[in-house]
């Protein structure tokens, strides 16, 4: 039986890890330099969201062994692509909504990851609790961003930085612990020849 190529899985896993580190770096940047230009922040965030949305779509179609990390990434990848594109094309119009957009995206992804952690537990993945803990904390920070939409820009930038940092850590935990790639993976459908007797 012919084995399935794992190249797409590797692209998705490495892309997930790289983008998780990018979100961590952007989060740290926002925390250290909260006075960063809102236009610059919006463009950085828009580019990161669009790239990560693309990687999520690649992950969804890669069909890794457990199918835990990428199971919700079709819908979320499309959402990130759309929001990232809007932030890049119309940054001025999105300035007042950028913190709410971050809050919604972070909280939504974290809630999906709660489900992923519970499924990881059923699969016997020992680090399921790490994913669950990171998801709950990340969802809480995302929720806080939605609770304070009109507070000072510096406070919201720092809070956004914390949420992006946690989102990066959460996605890194998921990519490292749940994406399993087997070199000689067989196709999902087993082809057999039947003969009438």
DRENPA-3360 file (N, C-alpha, C; in nm, 2 decimals, always signed):
BEGIN
1 = XXXXXXXX = +0.08/-0.12/+0.00/+0.00/+0.00/+0.00/+0.09/+0.12/+0.00 ~ +0.05/+0.22/-0.08/+0.13/+0.34/-0.09/+0.12/+0.43/+0.03 ~ +0.23/+0.49/+0.08/+0.22/+0.57/+0.20/+0.19/+0.72/+0.15 ~ +0.13/+0.79/+0.25/+0.09/+0.93/+0.22/+0.21/+1.02/+0.25 ~ +0.22/+1.13/+0.17/+0.33/+1.22/+0.19/+0.30/+1.30/+0.32 ~ +0.41/+1.33/+0.39/+0.39/+1.40/+0.52/+0.45/+1.55/+0.51 ~ +0.48/+1.59/+0.39/+0.53/+1.72/+0.36/+0.44/+1.83/+0.41 ~ +0.31/+1.82/+0.38/+0.21/+1.92/+0.43/+0.20/+1.92/+0.58;
9 = XXXXXXXX = +0.21/+1.81/+0.64/+0.21/+1.80/+0.79/+0.33/+1.88/+0.85 ~ +0.45/+1.86/+0.79/+0.57/+1.92/+0.84/+0.56/+2.08/+0.82 ~ +0.50/+2.12/+0.70/+0.48/+2.26/+0.68/+0.39/+2.32/+0.78 ~ +0.28/+2.25/+0.81/+0.19/+2.30/+0.91/+0.25/+2.30/+1.05 ~ +0.32/+2.20/+1.09/+0.37/+2.19/+1.23/+0.48/+2.30/+1.25 ~ +0.57/+2.31/+1.15/+0.68/+2.41/+1.16/+0.62/+2.55/+1.15 ~ +0.52/+2.57/+1.06/+0.46/+2.70/+1.05/+0.39/+2.74/+1.18 ~ +0.32/+2.64/+1.24/+0.25/+2.66/+1.37/+0.35/+2.71/+1.48;
17 = XXXXXXXX = +0.46/+2.64/+1.48/+0.56/+2.67/+1.58/+0.62/+2.81/+1.56 ~ +0.66/+2.83/+1.43/+0.72/+2.96/+1.40/+0.62/+3.08/+1.43 ~ +0.49/+3.06/+1.39/+0.39/+3.17/+1.41/+0.36/+3.18/+1.56 ~ +0.37/+3.07/+1.63/+0.35/+3.08/+1.78/+0.46/+3.17/+1.84 ~ +0.58/+3.15/+1.79/+0.70/+3.23/+1.84/+0.68/+3.37/+1.79 ~ +0.63/+3.40/+1.67/+0.60/+3.53/+1.63/+0.50/+3.60/+1.72 ~ +0.39/+3.53/+1.75/+0.29/+3.59/+1.84/+0.35/+3.62/+1.98 ~ +0.44/+3.53/+2.03/+0.51/+3.56/+2.15/+0.60/+3.69/+2.14;
25 = XXXXXXXX = +0.67/+3.70/+2.03/+0.76/+3.81/+2.01/+0.68/+3.94/+2.00 ~ +0.56/+3.94/+1.92/+0.48/+4.06/+1.91/+0.42/+4.09/+2.05 ~ +0.38/+3.99/+2.12/+0.33/+4.01/+2.26/+0.43/+4.08/+2.34 ~ +0.55/+4.03/+2.34/+0.66/+4.10/+2.42/+0.68/+4.24/+2.38 ~ +0.68/+4.26/+2.24/+0.70/+4.39/+2.19/+0.59/+4.49/+2.24 ~ +0.47/+4.45/+2.24/+0.36/+4.53/+2.29/+0.37/+4.56/+2.44 ~ +0.42/+4.46/+2.51/+0.44/+4.48/+2.66/+0.55/+4.58/+2.69 ~ +0.66/+4.56/+2.62/+0.78/+4.64/+2.64/+0.76/+4.79/+2.59;
33 = XXXXXXXX = +0.70/+4.80/+2.47/+0.68/+4.93/+2.41/+0.53/+4.95/+2.39 ~ +0.46/+4.98/+2.49/+0.31/+5.00/+2.48/+0.28/+5.13/+2.41 ~ +0.38/+5.22/+2.39/+0.35/+5.35/+2.32/+0.37/+5.33/+2.17 ~ +0.39/+5.21/+2.12/+0.41/+5.18/+1.98/+0.29/+5.25/+1.90 ~ +0.32/+5.30/+1.78/+0.22/+5.36/+1.70/+0.11/+5.26/+1.67 ~ -0.01/+5.31/+1.69/-0.13/+5.22/+1.67/-0.14/+5.17/+1.53 ~ -0.10/+5.25/+1.43/-0.10/+5.21/+1.29/+0.01/+5.10/+1.27 ~ +0.12/+5.11/+1.33/+0.23/+5.01/+1.32/+0.18/+4.88/+1.38;
41 = XXXXXXXX = +0.12/+4.89/+1.50/+0.07/+4.77/+1.57/-0.04/+4.70/+1.49 ~ -0.13/+4.78/+1.43/-0.24/+4.72/+1.35/-0.18/+4.65/+1.23 ~ -0.08/+4.71/+1.16/-0.02/+4.64/+1.05/+0.05/+4.51/+1.08 ~ +0.13/+4.52/+1.19/+0.20/+4.40/+1.24/+0.10/+4.29/+1.27 ~ +0.00/+4.33/+1.34/-0.10/+4.23/+1.38/-0.17/+4.17/+1.26 ~ -0.21/+4.26/+1.17/-0.28/+4.21/+1.05/-0.20/+4.12/+0.97 ~ -0.07/+4.14/+0.95/+0.02/+4.05/+0.88/+0.03/+3.92/+0.95 ~ +0.05/+3.92/+1.08/+0.07/+3.80/+1.16/-0.06/+3.72/+1.15;
49 = XXXXXXXX = -0.18/+3.78/+1.16/-0.30/+3.71/+1.15/-0.32/+3.65/+1.02 ~ -0.29/+3.72/+0.91/-0.31/+3.66/+0.78/-0.22/+3.54/+0.75 ~ -0.10/+3.55/+0.79/+0.00/+3.44/+0.77/-0.05/+3.32/+0.86 ~ -0.08/+3.35/+0.98/-0.12/+3.24/+1.07/-0.25/+3.17/+1.02 ~ -0.34/+3.25/+0.96/-0.47/+3.20/+0.90/-0.43/+3.10/+0.79 ~ -0.34/+3.14/+0.71/-0.29/+3.05/+0.60/-0.23/+2.92/+0.65 ~ -0.15/+2.93/+0.76/-0.09/+2.81/+0.82/-0.20/+2.73/+0.88 ~ -0.30/+2.79/+0.94/-0.41/+2.71/+1.00/-0.48/+2.63/+0.89;
57 = XXXXXXXX = -0.50/+2.69/+0.77/-0.57/+2.62/+0.66/-0.48/+2.50/+0.61 ~ -0.35/+2.53/+0.60/-0.26/+2.42/+0.56/-0.27/+2.31/+0.67 ~ -0.27/+2.34/+0.79/-0.28/+2.24/+0.90/-0.41/+2.16/+0.89 ~ -0.51/+2.23/+0.86/-0.64/+2.16/+0.85/-0.64/+2.05/+0.74 ~ -0.58/+2.09/+0.63/-0.58/+1.99/+0.52/-0.46/+1.90/+0.52 ~ -0.38/+1.91/+0.62/-0.26/+1.82/+0.63/-0.29/+1.68/+0.68 ~ -0.40/+1.67/+0.76/-0.45/+1.54/+0.81/-0.34/+1.46/+0.89 ~ -0.29/+1.53/+1.00/-0.20/+1.46/+1.08/-0.26/+1.34/+1.16;
65 = XXXXXXXX = -0.18/+1.27/+1.23/-0.22/+1.14/+1.29/-0.34/+1.16/+1.38 ~ -0.33/+1.25/+1.49/-0.43/+1.26/+1.58/-0.55/+1.35/+1.54 ~ -0.51/+1.45/+1.45/-0.61/+1.55/+1.41/-0.67/+1.63/+1.52 ~ -0.59/+1.66/+1.62/-0.63/+1.74/+1.73/-0.60/+1.89/+1.71 ~ -0.47/+1.92/+1.68/-0.43/+2.05/+1.67/-0.50/+2.14/+1.57 ~ -0.54/+2.07/+1.46/-0.59/+2.15/+1.34/-0.74/+2.13/+1.32 ~ -0.81/+2.06/+1.41/-0.95/+2.02/+1.38/-1.04/+2.14/+1.36 ~ -1.02/+2.26/+1.43/-1.10/+2.37/+1.41/-1.04/+2.48/+1.32;
73 = XXXXXXXX = -0.94/+2.44/+1.25/-0.86/+2.55/+1.18/-0.92/+2.58/+1.04 ~ -1.01/+2.51/+0.99/-1.07/+2.56/+0.87/-1.15/+2.69/+0.89 ~ -1.24/+2.69/+0.99/-1.31/+2.81/+1.02/-1.23/+2.92/+1.07 ~ -1.14/+2.88/+1.17/-1.06/+2.98/+1.23/-0.95/+3.04/+1.14 ~ -0.90/+2.96/+1.05/-0.81/+3.00/+0.95/-0.87/+3.11/+0.86 ~ -0.99/+3.08/+0.81/-1.06/+3.17/+0.73/-1.09/+3.30/+0.80 ~ -1.13/+3.29/+0.93/-1.15/+3.41/+1.01/-1.03/+3.50/+1.02 ~ -0.91/+3.43/+1.06/-0.79/+3.51/+1.07/-0.74/+3.57/+0.94;
81 = XXXXXXXX = -0.76/+3.50/+0.83/-0.72/+3.55/+0.70/-0.81/+3.68/+0.67 ~ -0.94/+3.67/+0.69/-1.03/+3.78/+0.67/-0.99/+3.90/+0.76 ~ -0.98/+3.88/+0.89/-0.95/+3.99/+0.98/-0.81/+4.05/+0.95 ~ -0.71/+3.96/+0.93/-0.58/+4.01/+0.90/-0.58/+4.09/+0.77 ~ -0.65/+4.05/+0.67/-0.66/+4.13/+0.54/-0.72/+4.26/+0.57 ~ -0.83/+4.27/+0.65/-0.90/+4.39/+0.68/-0.80/+4.49/+0.76 ~ -0.73/+4.43/+0.85/-0.64/+4.51/+0.93/-0.53/+4.57/+0.84 ~ -0.48/+4.49/+0.74/-0.38/+4.54/+0.65/-0.43/+4.64/+0.55;
89 = XXXXXXXX = -0.55/+4.62/+0.50/-0.60/+4.71/+0.39/-0.66/+4.84/+0.45 ~ -0.73/+4.83/+0.56/-0.79/+4.94/+0.62/-0.75/+4.97/+0.77 ~ -0.62/+4.99/+0.79/-0.58/+5.00/+0.93/-0.64/+5.12/+1.00 ~ -0.66/+5.23/+0.94/-0.71/+5.35/+1.01/-0.85/+5.32/+1.06 ~ -0.93/+5.26/+0.97/-1.07/+5.24/+1.01/-1.08/+5.13/+1.12 ~ -0.98/+5.05/+1.14/-0.99/+4.94/+1.24/-0.92/+4.98/+1.37 ~ -0.86/+5.10/+1.38/-0.79/+5.13/+1.50/-0.88/+5.12/+1.63 ~ -1.00/+5.16/+1.62/-1.09/+5.16/+1.74/-1.13/+5.02/+1.77;
97 = XXXXXXXX = -1.12/+4.92/+1.67/-1.17/+4.79/+1.70/-1.06/+4.69/+1.72 ~ -0.93/+4.73/+1.70/-0.82/+4.63/+1.70/-0.81/+4.55/+1.83 ~ -0.83/+4.62/+1.94/-0.82/+4.55/+2.07/-0.94/+4.45/+2.09 ~ -1.06/+4.49/+2.04/-1.17/+4.39/+2.05/-1.14/+4.27/+1.96 ~ -1.09/+4.30/+1.84/-1.06/+4.19/+1.74/-0.96/+4.09/+1.81 ~ -0.85/+4.15/+1.87/-0.76/+4.06/+1.94/-0.83/+3.98/+2.05 ~ -0.91/+4.05/+2.13/-0.98/+3.98/+2.24/-1.07/+3.86/+2.19 ~ -1.15/+3.89/+2.08/-1.24/+3.79/+2.03/-1.15/+3.67/+1.97;
105 = XXXXXXXX = -1.05/+3.70/+1.89/-0.97/+3.59/+1.83/-0.90/+3.51/+1.94 ~ -0.84/+3.57/+2.03/-0.77/+3.50/+2.14/-0.86/+3.42/+2.22 ~ -0.98/+3.47/+2.26/-1.07/+3.40/+2.34/-1.13/+3.28/+2.27 ~ -1.17/+3.31/+2.14/-1.23/+3.20/+2.06/-1.13/+3.08/+2.04 ~ -1.01/+3.12/+2.00/-0.91/+3.01/+1.98/-0.88/+2.94/+2.11 ~ -0.87/+3.01/+2.22/-0.85/+2.94/+2.35/-0.96/+2.85/+2.39 ~ -1.08/+2.89/+2.36/-1.20/+2.80/+2.39/-1.20/+2.67/+2.31 ~ -1.16/+2.69/+2.18/-1.14/+2.57/+2.09/-1.03/+2.48/+2.15;
113 = XXXXXXXX = -0.92/+2.54/+2.21/-0.81/+2.46/+2.26/-0.85/+2.39/+2.39 ~ -0.95/+2.44/+2.46/-1.01/+2.36/+2.58/-1.06/+2.23/+2.53 ~ -1.14/+2.23/+2.42/-1.19/+2.11/+2.36/-1.08/+2.02/+2.32 ~ -0.97/+2.08/+2.25/-0.86/+2.00/+2.21/-0.79/+1.93/+2.33 ~ -0.78/+2.00/+2.44/-0.71/+1.94/+2.55/-0.79/+1.82/+2.61 ~ -0.92/+1.83/+2.61/-1.00/+1.72/+2.66/-0.99/+1.60/+2.57 ~ -0.99/+1.63/+2.44/-0.97/+1.52/+2.34/-0.83/+1.46/+2.35 ~ -0.73/+1.54/+2.38/-0.59/+1.49/+2.40/-0.59/+1.40/+2.52;
121 = XXXXXXXX = -0.66/+1.43/+2.62/-0.67/+1.35/+2.74/-0.72/+1.21/+2.70 ~ -0.83/+1.21/+2.62/-0.89/+1.08/+2.58/-0.79/+1.00/+2.49 ~ -0.70/+1.07/+2.42/-0.60/+1.00/+2.33/-0.48/+0.95/+2.42 ~ -0.48/+0.99/+2.54/-0.37/+0.95/+2.63/-0.24/+1.04/+2.62 ~ -0.26/+1.16/+2.57/-0.15/+1.25/+2.56/-0.13/+1.32/+2.70 ~ -0.01/+1.29/+2.76/+0.02/+1.33/+2.90/+0.01/+1.48/+2.92 ~ +0.04/+1.56/+2.82/+0.05/+1.71/+2.84/-0.09/+1.78/+2.82 ~ -0.20/+1.70/+2.82/-0.33/+1.76/+2.80/-0.36/+1.87/+2.90;
129 = XXXXXXXX = -0.31/+1.85/+3.03/-0.34/+1.95/+3.13/-0.27/+2.08/+3.10 ~ -0.15/+2.07/+3.04/-0.08/+2.19/+3.01/-0.16/+2.28/+2.90 ~ -0.21/+2.21/+2.80/-0.29/+2.28/+2.70/-0.42/+2.34/+2.77 ~ -0.48/+2.26/+2.86/-0.60/+2.31/+2.93/-0.57/+2.43/+3.01 ~ -0.47/+2.43/+3.09/-0.43/+2.54/+3.18/-0.40/+2.66/+3.09 ~ -0.32/+2.65/+2.99/-0.28/+2.76/+2.90/-0.41/+2.82/+2.83 ~ -0.50/+2.73/+2.79/-0.62/+2.77/+2.72/-0.71/+2.85/+2.82 ~ -0.73/+2.81/+2.94/-0.81/+2.88/+3.04/-0.76/+3.02/+3.07;
137 = XXXXXXXX = -0.63/+3.02/+3.09/-0.56/+3.15/+3.12/-0.57/+3.25/+3.00 ~ -0.54/+3.19/+2.88/-0.55/+3.28/+2.76/-0.69/+3.33/+2.74 ~ -0.79/+3.24/+2.75/-0.93/+3.28/+2.74/-0.97/+3.39/+2.83 ~ -0.92/+3.38/+2.96/-0.94/+3.49/+3.06/-0.89/+3.62/+3.02 ~ -0.76/+3.62/+2.97/-0.70/+3.75/+2.92/-0.78/+3.80/+2.80 ~ -0.81/+3.72/+2.71/-0.89/+3.76/+2.59/-1.03/+3.82/+2.63 ~ -1.09/+3.76/+2.74/-1.21/+3.82/+2.79/-1.19/+3.96/+2.85 ~ -1.08/+3.97/+2.92/-1.05/+4.10/+2.98/-1.03/+4.21/+2.87;
145 = XXXXXXXX = -0.98/+4.17/+2.76/-0.96/+4.27/+2.65/-1.10/+4.32/+2.60 ~ -1.20/+4.23/+2.61/-1.33/+4.27/+2.57/-1.40/+4.35/+2.67 ~ -1.36/+4.33/+2.80/-1.43/+4.40/+2.91/-1.38/+4.55/+2.92 ~ -1.26/+4.58/+2.86/-1.21/+4.72/+2.88/-1.18/+4.78/+2.74 ~ -1.28/+4.78/+2.65/-1.25/+4.83/+2.51/-1.22/+4.98/+2.50 ~ -1.25/+5.06/+2.60/-1.23/+5.20/+2.58/-1.13/+5.26/+2.68 ~ -1.06/+5.17/+2.75/-0.96/+5.21/+2.84/-0.84/+5.27/+2.77 ~ -0.74/+5.32/+2.84/-0.63/+5.39/+2.78/-0.55/+5.30/+2.68;
153 = XXXXXXXX = -0.50/+5.36/+2.58/-0.43/+5.28/+2.47/-0.31/+5.21/+2.52 ~ -0.24/+5.27/+2.62/-0.12/+5.20/+2.67/-0.16/+5.08/+2.75 ~ -0.26/+5.09/+2.83/-0.31/+4.97/+2.91/-0.36/+4.86/+2.82 ~ -0.43/+4.90/+2.71/-0.49/+4.80/+2.62/-0.38/+4.74/+2.54 ~ -0.27/+4.81/+2.50/-0.16/+4.76/+2.43/-0.09/+4.65/+2.51 ~ -0.06/+4.68/+2.64/+0.00/+4.59/+2.73/-0.08/+4.46/+2.74 ~ -0.21/+4.48/+2.77/-0.30/+4.37/+2.78/-0.31/+4.29/+2.65 ~ -0.31/+4.35/+2.54/-0.30/+4.28/+2.41/-0.17/+4.20/+2.40;
161 = XXXXXXXX = -0.06/+4.27/+2.44/+0.07/+4.20/+2.44/+0.07/+4.07/+2.53 ~ +0.00/+4.08/+2.65/-0.01/+3.96/+2.73/-0.09/+3.86/+2.67 ~ -0.20/+3.90/+2.60/-0.29/+3.80/+2.54/-0.22/+3.73/+2.42 ~ -0.14/+3.81/+2.34/-0.07/+3.75/+2.23/+0.04/+3.66/+2.27 ~ +0.11/+3.70/+2.38/+0.21/+3.61/+2.44/+0.15/+3.48/+2.48 ~ +0.04/+3.48/+2.55/-0.02/+3.36/+2.60/-0.08/+3.28/+2.48 ~ -0.13/+3.35/+2.38/-0.18/+3.28/+2.26/-0.07/+3.20/+2.19 ~ +0.05/+3.27/+2.19/+0.17/+3.20/+2.13/+0.21/+3.08/+2.20;
169 = XXXXXXXX = +0.21/+3.10/+2.34/+0.25/+2.98/+2.42/+0.15/+2.87/+2.41 ~ +0.02/+2.90/+2.41/-0.08/+2.80/+2.39/-0.07/+2.72/+2.26 ~ -0.05/+2.80/+2.15/-0.04/+2.73/+2.02/+0.09/+2.65/+2.01 ~ +0.20/+2.70/+2.08/+0.32/+2.62/+2.08/+0.30/+2.49/+2.16 ~ +0.23/+2.50/+2.27/+0.21/+2.37/+2.35/+0.13/+2.27/+2.26 ~ +0.03/+2.32/+2.19/-0.06/+2.24/+2.11/+0.02/+2.17/+2.00 ~ +0.10/+2.26/+1.93/+0.18/+2.20/+1.81/+0.28/+2.10/+1.86 ~ +0.35/+2.13/+1.97/+0.45/+2.03/+2.01/+0.40/+1.90/+2.07;
177 = XXXXXXXX = +0.28/+1.91/+2.14/+0.23/+1.79/+2.21/+0.13/+1.71/+2.13 ~ +0.06/+1.77/+2.04/-0.05/+1.69/+1.97/-0.03/+1.67/+1.82 ~ +0.07/+1.73/+1.76/+0.09/+1.70/+1.62/+0.19/+1.59/+1.60 ~ +0.15/+1.48/+1.57/+0.23/+1.36/+1.55/+0.24/+1.33/+1.40 ~ +0.37/+1.31/+1.36/+0.39/+1.28/+1.21/+0.46/+1.15/+1.21 ~ +0.41/+1.06/+1.14/+0.47/+0.93/+1.11/+0.52/+0.92/+0.97 ~ +0.64/+0.88/+0.95/+0.70/+0.89/+0.82/+0.63/+0.80/+0.72 ~ +0.59/+0.69/+0.76/+0.52/+0.59/+0.66/+0.37/+0.58/+0.69;
185 = XXXXXXXX = +0.31/+0.70/+0.70/+0.16/+0.70/+0.73/+0.08/+0.65/+0.61 ~ -0.01/+0.56/+0.64/-0.10/+0.50/+0.53/-0.21/+0.59/+0.51 ~ -0.27/+0.59/+0.39/-0.39/+0.67/+0.36/-0.51/+0.63/+0.46 ~ -0.60/+0.72/+0.47/-0.72/+0.69/+0.56/-0.81/+0.58/+0.51 ~ -0.82/+0.57/+0.38/-0.90/+0.47/+0.31/-0.82/+0.36/+0.27 ~ -0.85/+0.24/+0.31/-0.78/+0.12/+0.27/-0.85/+0.06/+0.15 ~ -0.77/+0.05/+0.05/-0.82/-0.01/-0.08/-0.80/-0.16/-0.08 ~ -0.91/-0.23/-0.11/-0.90/-0.37/-0.12/-0.98/-0.42/-0.24;
193 = XXXXX = -0.94/-0.53/-0.29/-1.02/-0.58/-0.41/-1.11/-0.70/-0.35 ~ -1.23/-0.69/-0.39/-1.33/-0.79/-0.35/-1.36/-0.88/-0.47 ~ -1.38/-1.00/-0.44/-1.41/-1.10/-0.55/-1.54/-1.17/-0.51 ~ -1.64/-1.17/-0.61/-1.76/-1.24/-0.58/-1.74/-1.39/-0.59 ~ -1.79/-1.46/-0.49/-1.78/-1.61/-0.48/-1.90/-1.68/-0.54;
% end
